[in-house]
Amino acid sequence: MRRIVVTTALKYANGPIHLGHMVEDIQTDIWVRYHKMAGNECHYFCADDAHGTPIMIRAREEGITPEELIERAKREHKADFDAFMIDFDNYYTTHSPENKHFSELFFQRLLKAGAIVKHTVEQAYCEKDKIWLPDRFIRGTCPKCKAPDQYGDSCEVCSSTYQPTELIEPKCSVCGTAPVRKESEHYFFRLEVFGTKVKELIDSGYTHRSIGNKLDEWFKSGLKDWDISRDGPYFGFKIPGEDDKYFYVWFDAPIGYMASAQNYFERAGVDFEKIWNSPEYEIYHFIGKDIVYFHALFWPAMLMGAGFRTANKLFIHGFITVNGVKMSKSRGTFINASTYRKHLDPQYLRYYYAAKLTGGIDDIDLSLDDFVAKVNSDLVGKLANLASRSGPMLTGKLDSMLGELDEDGTALVKNIAAAKADILANYEKLDFAAVVRSVMALTDQANKYVDDNQPWALIKTDKEKTRKVLTAVLNSVRMLTIYFKPVLPVFAEKIEKFLNVAPLKFNDVESIIVNHKINVFERLVERIEQEKVNAMLEESKPAQAQPVEPAAPQMQYEELAPECTIEDFTKIDLRIAKVISAKKVEGADKLLQLELDLGFAKKNVFAGISKYYKPEELVGRKVVCAANLKPRKMKFGISEGMILAASLGDSEASVLGVDEKAQPGYRIH
């Protein structure tokens, strides 16, 4: 039996849980449930990230204390997680006595190790509000592209990064007053002290190889001292020995993993530190790629300096897009978990995310049309239908009694059982998409068995033969449900009740139930109606939606290319092509290698669209190809054409679509 401790990134107490958060929590919950079903001891911890200036300011605006604000947020967050079946062993808060204890312990040990020093820094200060302003509480004109109303650390129009002091005409986000610059002495963590050890940890496989390559860039540019203090007023833990300085939220936030675990183990009468530092326990952190710098560099360095072990591995996932683009409030696609669950079953999202998660760090797209189609086709039309077309017949006409298996039924269930090793291996490596593909392929086989045997007709002539057929079908349902239980826990509970069996474990795959009485069948899932999706999107829009496109002055267009004549344009031979295969190009961040079928010829094309499309999303699609381009020799091979796509900035792109009736080779005039 393995002993495992698992954490997910803390959720900030200044806002609601949205569907972007849910990618990580669903991914982690599935993995934890897999381990528990496999018989391992697995503990799952998280907490609300409850400190910082934004918490303090929002509480002030609402006329409540920060403590009241974070307690309310914790209740709301926990309600969302419960609805989505996220089964934490402990969901805690960083504003806790345990976190205060560990934060002070880390600080003292790092100070003693010579890893903390003091530097004088210049910061923005709002004299009207009497507060120091962090990056996101200063707005002004971007120093690079001159776009107005941008944050103090980065521009949302041109994506440039800069220091708050570089902003043109900066203003306090709270009151609009121009801030002043003031000097203050701060505590800094000397990250480079642990640079060699952290580099060895990363090289040992601590995280994804591609992330390791990105971290190498930071090592080569030199690890910088990290400011771990903030001046008051500030909502957080006061630094020992200081009157008006506090630990920066990112210092005590990851320590919250340990605090949540200690709170749980202490109540259970278990020595937390022995567990955290024991080689008998494995430790895994699940995070998004936006916080890699903190978790791959600062956090392990802090643990090393404070005398605690680092995690075995850092699992990292990509961002969530909706309908192919970044979540947008104006489009109604910035969807909160609480809004989703008003309209749709949370299990559907668990299933869809599972079907998209491969264990890699690629972004995941929630295509709402695909979401509806996949849930209705797979869960309702195949898996649930397999039970609904068999259970009522057995309970209504065959005394609710399963019988024995015949030769064909035995072959069916043995084939399903034979997939166990591969399915569990894919769970282990977080390739849930492979799990879904395997289980649905087995579901198709079981449905074919039903169609071949036609129990609805067979029962008119041979009831006992029908009983054998239905016994095989319902054993198949039971085994398929076992495979899917980490993804669909409520669905599994309904099947357990219907089949009158104990909670299912992976070891139950090898057994069958015969001569067994089942209970009355109850509906398992409902089809998704498009009206419910539309209602969810409508509710997610702001009360007065802004135009989807940014205002003209904020758009930064590229200059037009030199003029061309109609004769120049007619030289380009545009043809319909079908994508036969697509794959990522090793060593190239943006390229996909496509094999195109033009009907009369096949062409190899390199396209810079890997940021916007996964290879499997392109295979089988009809595209427009510039078919008579002179072949170009590239580092990765010969590119024999170009496909047409439209782009808007760095966040959106769309391959030009064509009528699916059009055949490869057709010329576009």
PEKA-V895303 format. One record per pair of residues at least 24 apart in sequence whose C-alpha atoms are under 10 Angstrom apart, sorted by sequence separation. I is the first residue (numbers start at 1). J is the second residue. If there is no record, write none. Layout:
<<I	J> <I	J>>
This chain:
<<50	74> <70	94> <71	95> <140	164> <142	166> <143	167> <144	168> <149	173> <195	219> <227	251> <228	252> <292	316> <348	372> <351	375> <449	473> <475	499> <482	506> <495	519> <497	521> <498	522> <575	599> <577	601> <578	602> <579	603> <582	606> <594	618> <595	619> <596	620> <598	622> <603	627> <6	31> <48	73> <49	74> <70	95> <139	164> <141	166> <142	167> <143	168> <226	251> <291	316> <416	441> <417	442> <474	499> <479	504> <482	507> <497	522> <498	523> <577	602> <582	607> <584	609> <585	610> <594	619> <596	621> <597	622> <598	623> <6	32> <48	74> <138	164> <140	166> <141	167> <142	168> <143	169> <283	309> <284	310> <285	311> <289	315> <290	316> <348	374> <349	375> <416	442> <446	472> <447	473> <478	504> <479	505> <482	508> <483	509> <495	521> <498	524> <577	603> <584	610> <596	622> <598	624> <601	627> <605	631> <606	632> <5	32> <47	74> <137	164> <138	165> <140	167> <141	168> <142	169> <192	219> <195	222> <283	310> <284	311> <285	312> <286	313> <287	314> <288	315> <289	316> <290	317> <348	375> <351	378> <415	442> <416	443> <446	473> <479	506> <482	509> <494	521> <495	522> <583	610> <596	623> <598	625> <604	631> <605	632> <4	32> <67	95> <135	163> <136	164> <139	167> <140	168> <141	169> <142	170> <195	223> <257	285> <282	310> <283	311> <284	312> <285	313> <286	314> <287	315> <288	316> <289	317> <290	318> <347	375> <348	376> <351	379> <446	474> <481	509> <494	522> <495	523> <597	625> <603	631> <606	634> <48	77> <135	164> <138	167> <139	168> <140	169> <141	170> <194	223> <282	311> <283	312> <284	313> <285	314> <286	315> <287	316> <288	317> <289	318> <290	319> <413	442> <416	445> <447	476> <479	508> <480	509> <494	523> <495	524> <596	625> <598	627> <47	77> <48	78> <134	164> <135	165> <139	169> <140	170> <141	171> <192	222> <193	223> <277	307> <278	308> <279	309> <281	311> <282	312> <283	313> <284	314> <285	315> <286	316> <287	317> <288	318> <289	319> <412	442> <415	445> <416	446> <446	476> <478	508> <479	509> <494	524> <584	614> <606	636> <4	35> <47	78> <133	164> <139	170> <140	171> <191	222> <192	223> <277	308> <278	309> <281	312> <282	313> <283	314> <284	315> <285	316> <286	317> <287	318> <288	319> <348	379> <445	476> <446	477> <478	509> <479	510> <493	524> <494	525> <583	614> <584	615> <606	637> <624	655> <625	656> <3	35> <4	36> <138	170> <139	171> <140	172> <191	223> <192	224> <193	225> <276	308> <277	309> <479	511> <491	523> <492	524> <582	614> <583	615> <605	637> <606	638> <607	639> <623	655> <624	656> <2	35> <138	171> <139	172> <140	173> <190	223> <191	224> <192	225> <276	309> <277	310> <320	353> <333	366> <412	445> <413	446> <443	476> <476	509> <479	512> <491	524> <582	615> <583	616> <604	637> <605	638> <606	639> <622	655> <623	656> <624	657> <1	35> <2	36> <13	47> <14	48> <137	171> <138	172> <139	173> <190	224> <191	225> <192	226> <276	310> <277	311> <412	446> <442	476> <443	477> <446	480> <475	509> <478	512> <490	524> <491	525> <581	615> <582	616> <604	638> <605	639> <606	640> <607	641> <608	642> <621	655> <622	656> <623	657> <624	658> <10	45> <11	46> <12	47> <13	48> <14	49> <137	172> <138	173> <139	174> <189	224> <190	225> <191	226> <273	308> <276	311> <333	368> <478	513> <581	616> <582	617> <583	618> <603	638> <604	639> <605	640> <606	641> <607	642> <608	643> <612	647> <622	657> <623	658> <2	38> <3	39> <4	40> <5	41> <6	42> <7	43> <8	44> <9	45> <10	46> <11	47> <12	48> <13	49> <14	50> <136	172> <137	173> <138	174> <188	224> <189	225> <190	226> <475	511> <476	512> <579	615> <582	618> <583	619> <603	639> <604	640> <605	641> <606	642> <607	643> <609	645> <621	657> <622	658> <623	659> <1	38> <2	39> <3	40> <4	41> <5	42> <6	43> <7	44> <8	45> <9	46> <10	47> <11	48> <12	49> <13	50> <14	51> <136	173> <137	174> <139	176> <188	225> <189	226> <190	227> <409	446> <412	449> <442	479> <443	480> <475	512> <581	618> <582	619> <603	640> <604	641> <605	642> <606	643> <607	644> <618	655> <621	658> <622	659> <623	660> <1	39> <2	40> <3	41> <4	42> <5	43> <6	44> <7	45> <8	46> <9	47> <10	48> <11	49> <12	50> <13	51> <14	52> <133	171> <134	172> <135	173> <137	175> <138	176> <140	178> <187	225> <188	226> <189	227> <442	480> <474	512> <475	513> <580	618> <581	619> <582	620> <602	640> <603	641> <604	642> <605	643> <607	645> <609	647> <612	650> <622	660> <627	665> <1	40> <2	41> <3	42> <4	43> <5	44> <6	45> <7	46> <8	47> <9	48> <10	49> <11	50> <12	51> <13	52> <133	172> <138	177> <139	178> <187	226> <188	227> <189	228> <318	357> <324	363> <326	365> <327	366> <474	513> <475	514> <579	618> <580	619> <581	620> <603	642> <611	650> <612	651> <621	660> <622	661> <1	41> <2	42> <3	43> <4	44> <5	45> <6	46> <7	47> <9	49> <10	50> <12	52> <14	54> <15	55> <124	164> <132	172> <133	173> <138	178> <186	226> <187	227> <188	228> <189	229> <254	294> <317	357> <324	364> <325	365> <409	449> <439	479> <440	480> <472	512> <578	618> <579	619> <580	620> <581	621> <611	651> <612	652> <613	653> <622	662> <624	664> <625	665> <627	667> <1	42> <13	54> <14	55> <47	88> <123	164> <124	165> <131	172> <133	174> <138	179> <186	227> <187	228> <188	229> <254	295> <317	358> <318	359> <324	365> <325	366> <408	449> <439	480> <471	512> <472	513> <578	619> <579	620> <580	621> <611	652> <612	653> <613	654> <622	663> <623	664> <624	665> <12	54> <13	55> <14	56> <44	86> <45	87> <46	88> <51	93> <123	165> <186	228> <187	229> <317	359> <318	360> <319	361> <320	362> <321	363> <322	364> <323	365> <324	366> <325	367> <438	480> <439	481> <471	513> <472	514> <578	620> <579	621> <580	622> <611	653> <612	654> <613	655> <622	664> <624	666> <625	667> <626	668> <12	55> <14	57> <44	87> <45	88> <46	89> <47	90> <48	91> <49	92> <50	93> <51	94> <122	165> <129	172> <186	229> <187	230> <251	294> <316	359> <317	360> <318	361> <319	362> <320	363> <321	364> <322	365> <323	366> <324	367> <471	514> <577	620> <578	621> <579	622> <593	636> <612	655> <624	667> <625	668> <14	58> <43	87> <44	88> <45	89> <46	90> <47	91> <48	92> <49	93> <50	94> <51	95> <128	172> <185	229> <186	230> <250	294> <254	298> <255	299> <315	359> <316	360> <317	361> <318	362> <319	363> <320	364> <321	365> <322	366> <323	367> <324	368> <439	483> <440	484> <471	515> <474	518> <577	621> <578	622> <579	623> <593	637> <596	640> <609	653> <624	668> <14	59> <43	88> <44	89> <45	90> <46	91> <47	92> <48	93> <49	94> <50	95> <126	171> <127	172> <129	174> <185	230> <186	231> <254	299> <315	360> <316	361> <317	362> <318	363> <319	364> <320	365> <321	366> <322	367> <323	368> <438	483> <439	484> <471	516> <577	622> <578	623> <591	636> <594	639> <595	640> <596	641> <609	654> <43	89> <44	90> <45	91> <46	92> <47	93> <48	94> <49	95> <50	96> <124	170> <126	172> <128	174> <129	175> <133	179> <184	230> <185	231> <253	299> <315	361> <316	362> <317	363> <318	364> <319	365> <320	366> <321	367> <322	368> <323	369> <468	514> <576	622> <577	623> <578	624> <593	639> <609	655> <42	89> <43	90> <44	91> <45	92> <46	93> <47	94> <48	95> <124	171> <125	172> <126	173> <128	175> <132	179> <133	180> <184	231> <251	298> <255	302> <317	364> <318	365> <323	370> <436	483> <576	623> <577	624> <578	625> <588	635> <596	643> <46	94> <47	95> <124	172> <126	174> <128	176> <129	177> <131	179> <132	180> <250	298> <251	299> <254	302> <255	303> <435	483> <436	484> <575	623> <576	624> <577	625> <587	635> <588	636> <594	642> <126	175> <128	177> <132	181> <250	299> <435	484> <575	624> <576	625> <577	626> <587	636> <594	643> <126	176> <127	177> <128	178> <129	179> <132	182> <574	624> <575	625> <576	626> <577	627> <586	636> <126	177> <127	178> <128	179> <251	302> <436	487> <574	625> <575	626> <576	627> <585	636> <14	66> <126	178> <127	179> <187	239> <435	487> <573	625> <574	626> <575	627> <13	66> <33	86> <125	178> <126	179> <127	180> <572	625> <573	626> <574	627> <575	628> <32	86> <33	87> <124	178> <125	179> <126	180> <572	626> <573	627> <574	628> <14	69> <15	70> <26	81> <29	84> <30	85> <32	87> <124	179> <125	180> <126	181> <432	487> <572	627> <573	628> <574	629> <13	69> <14	70> <17	73> <25	81> <29	85> <30	86> <32	88> <123	179> <124	180> <125	181> <126	182> <383	439> <427	483> <572	628> <573	629> <13	70> <16	73> <29	86> <30	87> <123	180> <124	181> <125	182> <383	440> <386	443> <571	628> <572	629> <12	70> <13	71> <15	73> <16	74> <22	80> <26	84> <28	86> <29	87> <122	180> <123	181> <124	182> <125	183> <187	245> <378	436> <382	440> <386	444> <389	447> <410	468> <571	629> <13	72> <14	73> <17	76> <18	77> <22	81> <25	84> <26	85> <27	86> <28	87> <29	88> <122	181> <123	182> <124	183> <186	245> <187	246> <383	442> <384	443> <406	465> <409	468> <413	472> <416	475> <417	476> <420	479> <424	483> <427	486> <13	73> <14	74> <16	76> <17	77> <25	85> <26	86> <28	88> <121	181> <122	182> <123	183> <185	245> <186	246> <187	247> <383	443> <386	446> <387	447> <390	450> <404	464> <405	465> <408	468> <409	469> <412	472> <413	473> <416	476> <423	483> <12	73> <13	74> <15	76> <16	77> <17	78> <25	86> <26	87> <121	182> <122	183> <123	184> <187	248> <379	440> <382	443> <383	444> <386	447> <389	450> <398	459> <403	464> <404	465> <407	468> <408	469> <409	470> <410	471> <411	472> <412	473> <413	474> <415	476> <423	484> <11	73> <12	74> <15	77> <17	79> <18	80> <22	84> <25	87> <121	183> <122	184> <189	251> <378	440> <382	444> <385	447> <393	455> <397	459> <403	465> <405	467> <406	468> <409	471> <410	472> <413	475> <414	476> <417	479> <420	482> <11	74> <13	76> <17	80> <25	88> <120	183> <121	184> <122	185> <383	446> <393	456> <403	466> <404	467> <405	468> <406	469> <409	472> <412	475> <413	476> <416	479> <417	480> <420	483> <601	664> <13	77> <16	80> <17	81> <22	86> <120	184> <121	185> <382	446> <383	447> <386	450> <403	467> <404	468> <405	469> <408	472> <409	473> <412	476> <413	477> <416	480> <419	483> <599	663> <600	664> <601	665> <12	77> <119	184> <120	185> <121	186> <378	443> <382	447> <390	455> <398	463> <402	467> <403	468> <404	469> <405	470> <406	471> <410	475> <413	478> <598	663> <599	664> <600	665> <11	77> <119	185> <120	186> <378	444> <389	455> <390	456> <393	459> <397	463> <398	464> <401	467> <402	468> <403	469> <404	470> <405	471> <406	472> <409	475> <413	479> <417	483> <577	643> <597	663> <598	664> <599	665> <118	185> <119	186> <120	187> <359	426> <389	456> <400	467> <402	469> <403	470> <404	471> <405	472> <409	476> <413	480> <416	483> <576	643> <597	664> <598	665> <599	666> <118	186> <119	187> <120	188> <358	426> <359	427> <398	466> <402	470> <403	471> <404	472> <405	473> <574	642> <575	643> <596	664> <597	665> <598	666> <117	186> <118	187> <119	188> <358	427> <359	428> <360	429> <394	463> <398	467> <401	470> <402	471> <403	472> <574	643> <598	667> <117	187> <118	188> <359	429> <360	430> <397	467> <401	471> <402	472> <405	475> <574	644> <116	187> <117	188> <118	189> <358	429> <359	430> <360	431> <57	129> <116	188> <117	189> <226	298> <289	361> <358	430> <359	431> <394	466> <398	470> <402	474> <115	188> <116	189> <117	190> <288	361> <289	362> <357	430> <358	431> <359	432> <393	466> <394	467> <402	475> <57	131> <115	189> <116	190> <223	297> <289	363> <357	431> <358	432> <359	433> <393	467> <114	189> <115	190> <116	191> <218	293> <356	431> <357	432> <358	433> <111	187> <114	190> <115	191> <354	430> <355	431> <356	432> <357	433> <358	434> <394	470> <115	192> <116	193> <215	292> <354	431> <355	432> <356	433> <357	434> <358	435> <390	467> <393	470> <394	471> <53	131> <111	189> <115	193> <206	284> <211	289> <214	292> <215	293> <219	297> <354	432> <355	433> <356	434> <357	435> <53	132> <54	133> <110	189> <114	193> <115	194> <214	293> <218	297> <353	432> <354	433> <355	434> <357	436> <390	469> <391	470> <8	88> <13	93> <53	133> <54	134> <110	190> <113	193> <353	433> <354	434> <355	435> <356	436> <390	470> <391	471> <394	474> <7	88> <10	91> <12	93> <13	94> <53	134> <211	292> <215	296> <351	432> <352	433> <354	435> <355	436> <389	470> <390	471> <576	657> <577	658> <6	88> <10	92> <11	93> <52	134> <54	136> <107	189> <211	293> <215	297> <351	433> <354	436> <355	437> <390	472> <391	473> <424	506> <576	658> <578	660> <6	89> <10	93> <53	136> <54	137> <387	470> <390	473> <391	474> <576	659> <10	94> <53	137> <212	296> <352	436> <389	473> <390	474> <576	660> <578	662> <207	292> <211	296> <351	436> <577	662> <578	663> <579	664> <387	473> <388	474> <420	506> <576	662> <577	663> <578	664> <386	473> <387	474> <390	477> <420	507> <576	663> <577	664> <578	665> <386	474> <387	475> <575	663> <576	664> <577	665> <207	296> <387	476> <420	509> <575	664> <576	665> <577	666> <206	296> <386	476> <387	477> <419	509> <420	510> <575	665> <576	666> <577	667> <386	477> <387	478> <417	508> <418	509> <557	648> <558	649> <574	665> <575	666> <576	667> <385	477> <417	509> <418	510> <557	649> <574	666> <575	667> <576	668> <384	477> <416	509> <417	510> <556	649> <574	667> <575	668> <202	296> <383	477> <416	510> <417	511> <555	649> <573	667> <574	668> <575	669> <201	296> <202	297> <414	509> <573	668> <574	669> <134	230> <201	297> <413	509> <414	510> <573	669> <199	296> <383	480> <384	481> <402	499> <413	510> <414	511> <132	230> <133	231> <198	296> <199	297> <202	300> <383	481> <413	511> <414	512> <132	231> <198	297> <201	300> <400	499> <413	512> <570	669> <131	231> <132	232> <198	298> <131	232> <132	233> <198	299> <130	232> <131	233> <132	234> <195	297> <198	300> <410	512> <130	233> <131	234> <194	297> <195	298> <197	300> <198	301> <194	298> <197	301> <206	310> <192	297> <196	301> <206	311> <207	312> <208	313> <211	316> <119	225> <121	227> <191	297> <192	298> <194	300> <195	301> <198	304> <206	312> <207	313> <208	314> <191	298> <194	301> <197	304> <205	312> <206	313> <207	314> <208	315> <384	491> <391	498> <405	512> <117	225> <119	227> <190	298> <191	299> <193	301> <194	302> <204	312> <205	313> <206	314> <207	315> <208	316> <387	495> <391	499> <404	512> <405	513> <116	225> <117	226> <118	227> <189	298> <192	301> <201	310> <204	313> <205	314> <206	315> <207	316> <404	513> <405	514> <115	225> <116	226> <117	227> <191	301> <194	304> <201	311> <403	513> <404	514> <405	515> <116	227> <118	229> <190	301> <191	302> <194	305> <201	312> <202	313> <384	495> <387	498> <402	513> <403	514> <404	515> <116	228> <189	301> <190	302> <193	305> <198	310> <201	313> <202	314> <379	491> <402	514> <403	515> <404	516> <61	174> <189	302> <401	514> <402	515> <403	516> <191	305> <401	515> <402	516> <403	517> <315	430> <400	515> <401	516> <402	517> <58	174> <400	516> <401	517> <402	518> <57	174> <400	517> <401	518> <399	517> <400	518> <401	519> <399	518> <400	519> <400	520> <107	228> <400	521> <395	517> <394	517> <395	518> <394	518> <395	519> <396	520> <394	519> <395	520> <396	521> <394	520> <395	521> <391	518> <392	519> <394	521> <391	519> <392	520> <393	521> <391	520> <392	521> <391	521> <392	522> <390	521> <391	522> <107	239> <108	240> <354	486> <355	487> <104	237> <107	240> <351	484> <354	487> <388	521> <103	237> <104	238> <353	487> <354	488> <387	521> <388	522> <103	238> <104	239> <351	486> <352	487> <387	522> <388	523> <100	236> <101	237> <103	239> <104	240> <350	486> <351	487> <387	523> <388	524> <100	237> <350	487> <351	488> <387	524> <99	237> <100	238> <349	487> <350	488> <385	523> <100	239> <348	487> <349	488> <350	489> <384	523> <385	524> <95	235> <107	247> <347	487> <348	488> <384	524> <385	525> <95	236> <96	237> <347	488> <383	524> <384	525> <94	236> <95	237> <346	488> <347	489> <383	525> <384	526> <94	237> <104	247> <347	490> <103	247> <107	251> <346	490> <347	491> <380	524> <381	525> <106	251> <107	252> <379	524> <380	525> <381	526> <106	252> <379	525> <380	526> <381	527> <100	247> <379	526> <380	527> <103	251> <104	252> <379	527> <380	528> <103	252> <106	255> <376	525> <102	252> <103	253> <210	360> <211	361> <375	525> <376	526> <377	527> <103	254> <208	359> <210	361> <375	526> <376	527> <100	252> <103	255> <208	360> <375	527> <376	528> <99	252> <102	255> <103	256> <208	361> <375	528> <376	529> <99	253> <101	255> <102	256> <373	527> <374	528> <94	249> <99	254> <100	255> <372	527> <373	528> <99	255> <100	256> <102	258> <103	259> <372	528> <95	252> <98	255> <99	256> <102	259> <371	528> <372	529> <94	252> <95	253> <98	256> <99	257> <101	259> <372	530> <94	253> <99	258> <100	259> <93	253> <94	254> <96	256> <98	258> <99	259> <94	255> <95	256> <98	259> <99	260> <369	530> <372	533> <94	256> <97	259> <98	260> <368	530> <371	533> <93	256> <94	257> <96	259> <98	261> <99	262> <92	256> <93	257> <94	258> <95	259> <96	260> <98	262> <99	263> <369	533> <92	257> <94	259> <98	263> <368	533> <91	257> <93	259> <94	260> <97	263> <368	534> <92	259> <93	260> <96	263> <67	235> <92	260> <66	235> <91	260> <92	261> <66	236> <90	260> <91	261> <89	260> <90	261> <92	263> <89	261> <90	262> <91	263> <92	264> <90	263> <91	264> <90	264> <89	264> <90	265> <89	265> <53	230> <56	233> <57	234> <348	525> <52	230> <56	234> <57	235> <347	525> <53	232> <55	234> <56	235> <53	233> <54	234> <55	235> <56	236> <345	525> <348	528> <52	233> <53	234> <54	235> <55	236> <345	526> <52	234> <53	235> <344	526> <51	234> <52	235> <53	236> <345	528> <51	235> <52	236> <344	528> <50	235> <51	236> <52	237> <343	528> <344	529> <50	236> <51	237> <115	301> <343	529> <115	302> <343	531> <344	532> <343	532> <344	533> <115	305> <342	532> <343	533> <110	301> <114	305> <115	306> <343	534> <110	302> <113	305> <340	532> <343	535> <344	536> <109	302> <110	303> <112	305> <113	306> <340	533> <342	535> <343	536> <52	246> <110	304> <111	305> <112	306> <342	536> <343	537> <52	247> <53	248> <107	302> <110	305> <111	306> <340	535> <341	536> <51	247> <52	248> <53	249> <106	302> <109	305> <110	306> <339	535> <340	536> <343	539> <51	248> <52	249> <106	303> <109	306> <110	307> <339	536> <340	537> <51	249> <52	250> <107	305> <108	306> <109	307> <339	537> <50	249> <51	250> <106	305> <107	306> <340	539> <49	249> <106	306> <336	536> <339	539> <340	540> <49	250> <51	252> <105	306> <106	307> <335	536> <339	540> <50	252> <51	253> <106	308> <332	534> <335	537> <49	252> <50	253> <332	535> <333	536> <334	537> <335	538> <336	539> <49	253> <102	306> <332	536> <333	537> <335	539> <336	540> <48	253> <49	254> <332	537> <333	538> <335	540> <47	253> <50	256> <331	537> <332	538> <333	539> <334	540> <335	541> <47	254> <49	256> <330	537> <331	538> <332	539> <333	540> <334	541> <46	254> <48	256> <329	537> <330	538> <332	540> <333	541> <334	542> <47	256> <331	540> <332	541> <46	256> <47	257> <330	540> <331	541> <332	542> <45	256> <46	257> <329	540> <330	541> <331	542> <45	257> <46	258> <47	259> <48	260> <328	540> <329	541> <330	542> <44	257> <45	258> <46	259> <47	260> <328	541> <329	542> <330	543> <332	545> <45	259> <46	260> <47	261> <330	544> <331	545> <45	260> <46	261> <330	545> <331	546> <44	260> <45	261> <329	545> <330	546> <331	547> <44	261> <45	262> <329	546> <330	547> <331	548> <43	261> <330	548> <45	264> <329	548> <330	549> <328	548> <43	264> <43	265> <42	281> <41	281> <42	282> <43	283> <44	284> <45	285> <12	253> <42	283> <11	253> <10	253> <9	253> <10	254> <9	254> <10	256> <7	254> <9	256> <10	257> <365	612> <9	257> <362	610> <363	611> <365	613> <7	256> <8	257> <362	611> <363	612> <364	613> <365	614> <7	257> <362	612> <363	613> <364	614> <6	257> <7	258> <362	613> <363	614> <362	614> <7	260> <84	337> <7	261> <83	337> <84	338> <6	261> <83	338> <5	261> <28	284> <80	336> <81	337> <28	285> <80	337> <81	338> <84	341> <28	286> <79	337> <80	338> <83	341> <27	286> <28	287> <79	338> <80	339> <77	337> <80	340> <25	286> <77	338> <80	341> <84	345> <85	346> <24	286> <25	287> <76	338> <83	345> <84	346> <85	347> <24	287> <83	346> <84	347> <24	288> <83	347> <84	348> <86	350> <23	288> <81	346> <84	349> <85	350> <21	287> <80	346> <84	350> <21	288> <20	288> <5	275> <4	275> <5	276> <3	275> <4	276> <3	279> <4	280> <5	281> <6	282> <7	283> <8	284> <9	285> <3	280> <4	281> <5	282> <6	283> <7	284> <8	285> <9	286> <10	287> <2	280> <3	281> <4	282> <5	283> <6	284> <7	285> <8	286> <9	287> <2	281> <3	282> <4	283> <5	284> <6	285> <7	286> <8	287> <9	288> <2	282> <3	283> <4	284> <5	285> <6	286> <7	287> <8	288> <9	291> <9	295> <28	315> <325	612> <324	612> <324	613> <27	317> <24	315> <24	316> <24	317> <23	317> <24	318> <23	318> <24	319> <23	319> <24	320> <23	320> <20	318> <21	319> <22	320> <20	319> <21	320> <20	320> <19	320> <20	321> <19	321> <20	322> <19	322> <6	311> <5	311> <7	314> <8	315> <20	327> <19	327> <18	327> <19	333> <20	334> <22	336> <19	334> <20	335> <21	336> <22	337> <18	334> <19	335> <20	336> <21	337> <18	335> <19	336> <20	337> <17	335> <18	336> <19	337> <16	335> <17	336> <18	337> <19	338> <16	336> <17	337> <18	338> <19	339> <30	350> <15	336> <16	337> <17	338> <18	339> <19	340> <26	347> <29	350> <16	338> <17	339> <18	340> <26	349> <27	350> <26	350> <30	354> <25	350> <26	351> <326	651> <23	349> <27	353> <325	651> <326	652> <22	349> <23	350> <26	353> <27	354> <324	651> <325	652> <22	350> <26	354> <324	652> <325	653> <24	353> <324	653> <325	654> <19	349> <23	353> <27	357> <321	651> <324	654> <22	353> <23	354> <27	358> <27	359> <23	356> <24	357> <23	357> <23	364> <20	364> <20	366> <19	366> <210	587> <210	589> <38	424> <35	424> <34	424> <35	427> <34	427> <35	428> <157	550> <34	428> <32	427> <31	427> <32	428> <158	554> <30	427> <31	428> <157	554> <158	555> <31	429> <156	554> <157	555> <158	556> <31	430> <157	556> <30	430> <31	432> <28	430> <30	432> <85	487> <27	430> <85	488> <27	431> <85	489> <27	432> <85	490> <148	553> <149	554> <84	490> <147	553> <148	554> <146	553> <147	554> <146	554> <147	555> <145	554> <147	556> <145	555> <146	556> <145	556> <37	482> <37	483> <37	485> <34	483> <37	486> <34	484> <36	486> <34	485> <35	486> <33	485> <34	486> <33	486> <34	487> <30	484> <32	486> <33	487> <30	485> <31	486> <30	486> <31	487> <33	489> <29	486> <30	487> <29	487> <30	488> <27	486> <30	489> <26	486> <27	487> <26	487> <37	503> <39	505> <37	504> <38	505> <39	506> <37	505> <38	506> <39	507> <36	505> <37	506> <38	507> <36	506> <37	507> <34	505> <35	506> <34	506> <159	649> <158	649> <159	650> <157	649> <158	650> <157	650>>
